[in-house]
Structures are given as C-alpha cells and as structure tokens.
Amino acid sequence: MSQNKKLVVNLSETLYNEFNEALKLDSKKRNEFIKEAIILYIEEKKKITQLEKMKSGYLDMANINLELCEWGINNYSLELNEYETQLSECDMPNDNDNSEKRRYILC
C-alpha cells in the first residue's frame, strides 16, 4: 500500500484567492485539485523536455543532411569534370579514307 505524504505550500494572498476561485469553478476538493494540478504540471514538463530533445535531434539531423548534400554535390562535380574531360579528349576517326584519328574539344 502506498503511503501518502503531506505537502504544505505558502501562497501569496492573491494566488490564494485565485486558487479558491478555481476551486469553486471546478467544484473539487482542495486535495484533489492540487493533485491534478501537480500531475498536469509534471506531464507538461515531460512534454516540453521531449519536444526540446526532438528539436535538438532534428537540428543535428539537419547538419548531417547538409554535410551529406555538400559531399554529394562535390562528388558529382568531380565526376562531371572527369566525364567532360574524357569527352573532350576522345579520339574519333577522321572522315577521310585514311581513317586518321582527330581530337574533338568541347567548348
């Protein structure tokens, strides 16, 4: 069986009056109202913490994706330059009967 613990809270008069108004609106006992308020507060804090972790994770992934994109475009550029160099240096037979080879340079 779980043991209940007693909690004493000091409130300003303004906050105490607002608390009493909220009790009247909810028609709950003080004990029940405070329990629910504490549970809601803890759940909300957990959600905020989880959202902050997710935000941090998404920012980390954004940096990783940026690095991968930069690597990919650099790799693509190198391969494209190599391909264009090979094209510009390819030997093609001449149109005359001697079948001499000539080089075409792409501009």
N, C-alpha and C positions, 0 to 999 in steps of 0.2 A: 504494500500500500504506500502510495507516495505521500510525503509529508508536505503540508502547506507551510509557506513562510510568510511572515508578516512584513509589510512594507510601509514605512512611514515617509510621507512626502510633504515638504513645505512648499506652499504655493503663495504667490502674492494675492492680495485681496481681489484684484481684477481678474486674475486667472481663476481663482476660486469661484467667483461669481459666474464666469463663463462656463466653468465646469458644471456648476449647478444648473444653469440654463440648458446645457446639453443633456444633462440627466433627465430634466423634465421633458425635453423633446423626444428622447429615446425611451422613456418610461422604463428605465432599467435601474437595478440596484447599483450603488457605487462600486462595490466589489466586482460585479460582472462587467460594468462599463470600463473600469480600469484594466481588467484582464484583457478585454477585447482590444482596447487601445494599445496595450503593450504588444499583444500578438500582431496587430496590424503594423505597428512601428517596426518590429523585428522583421516581418515579411517584406515590408517596403525597403528596408535597409539591405536585405539579401538581394532583392531585385536590382537595386541600384548598383550593388557590388558586382553582380553578374553582368549587368549592362556595361559597366566600366571595363571588366575583363574582356567582354566581347569586342568593345570598341578598340581596346589595345590590340587584340588579336587581328582585327580587320586592318588596323594601321600597319601591323607587322606584315600581314599578307600583301598589302598594297606595296610596301617597299620591296618585298620579294618579287612580286609581279613586275614591278618597274625594272628591277635588275634583270629578270628573265627577258623582258622585251628589249632592253638595251643590248643584251648579249645576242638575242636573235637578230636584231637589225644590223648589228656589227658583223655577225657571221654571214648574214645574207649579203651585205655589201661586199665583203671579201670574196665570197663565191661568185657574185655578179661580176666583179672586176676581173677575177680569174677567167670566167667564161668569156667575157668580152675580149680579153687579151688573147685567148685561144682562137676566137673567131677572127680577130684581126690578123693573126699570123698564119691562118690556114692556107695551105697550098692548093691551088686549083689548076687543072690543066688549061693550057692556052687553047684558043680556038683554031690555031693553025695546025697544019699536018704534023709538025714536029712534036706535038704534044709536050712542049716545054711547060714547065710549071711557072706560074706567076703568083705573086702575093697580092691579096686584096687588103687594103687597110680601110677599116670603117671610120668614118668621121662623125 
